[in-house]
Amino acid sequence: MNVNIPEKFSDDMSWMPEMVCDMSASKEEMMRQIMEYNFAALDLHLYLDTHPYDQRAIYLFNNCCETGKRLMQAYEMTYGPIVASSSGTSVPFKWVIGPWPWE
């Protein structure tokens, strides 16, 4: 994951997977990136359950959450909602229009 980490958090990062946030990627590539960032955020969340004072993990968790949110917004603006709750309140209900996220 290409993340700008402040100097005080930048010791050995070899354990981090290589993920690049590319907002111009194809539909499949963008969905893969969303899943990678969401997985990393979930994994960091579980780690923080037992290490609540790890500042580097908190920083990485927040970064993964923010990047994942930006990717989801970009995806939904281009391809439509990923989950039904992102469909909004407009008529017609956007969730049933167009291809499903997995198509």
Backbone hydrogen bonds, N-H to C=O, Kabsch-Sander energy under -0.5 kcal/mol:
donor,donor_aa,acceptor,acceptor_aa,energy
2,N,19,M,-2.8
3,V,1,M,-1.2
5,I,3,V,-0.9
9,F,6,P,-2.5
10,S,7,E,-1.5
16,M,13,M,-1.9
19,M,17,P,-0.9
22,D,20,V,-0.9
23,M,21,C,-0.6
25,A,22,D,-1.5
30,M,26,S,-3.0
31,M,27,K,-2.2
32,R,28,E,-2.2
33,Q,29,E,-2.2
34,I,30,M,-2.3
35,M,31,M,-2.4
36,E,32,R,-2.3
37,Y,33,Q,-2.6
38,N,34,I,-2.5
39,F,35,M,-2.4
40,A,36,E,-2.6
41,A,37,Y,-2.4
42,L,38,N,-2.3
43,D,39,F,-2.8
44,L,40,A,-2.6
45,H,41,A,-2.3
46,L,42,L,-2.3
47,Y,43,D,-2.0
48,L,44,L,-2.8
49,D,45,H,-1.1
50,T,46,L,-0.6
50,T,47,Y,-1.3
51,H,47,Y,-1.1
54,D,51,H,-1.7
55,Q,53,Y,-1.1
58,I,54,D,-2.1
59,Y,55,Q,-2.4
60,L,56,R,-2.7
61,F,57,A,-2.8
62,N,58,I,-2.6
63,N,59,Y,-2.2
64,C,60,L,-2.8
65,C,61,F,-2.5
66,E,62,N,-2.4
67,T,63,N,-2.7
68,G,64,C,-2.5
69,K,65,C,-2.2
70,R,66,E,-2.3
71,L,67,T,-2.5
72,M,68,G,-2.4
73,Q,69,K,-2.3
74,A,70,R,-2.4
75,Y,71,L,-2.7
76,E,72,M,-2.8
77,M,73,Q,-2.0
78,T,74,A,-1.5
79,Y,75,Y,-3.7
80,G,75,Y,-0.6
80,G,76,E,-1.0
86,S,83,V,-2.0
87,S,84,A,-2.0
94,K,87,S,-0.5
96,V,93,F,-1.3
97,I,94,K,-1.2
103,E,100,W,-2.0
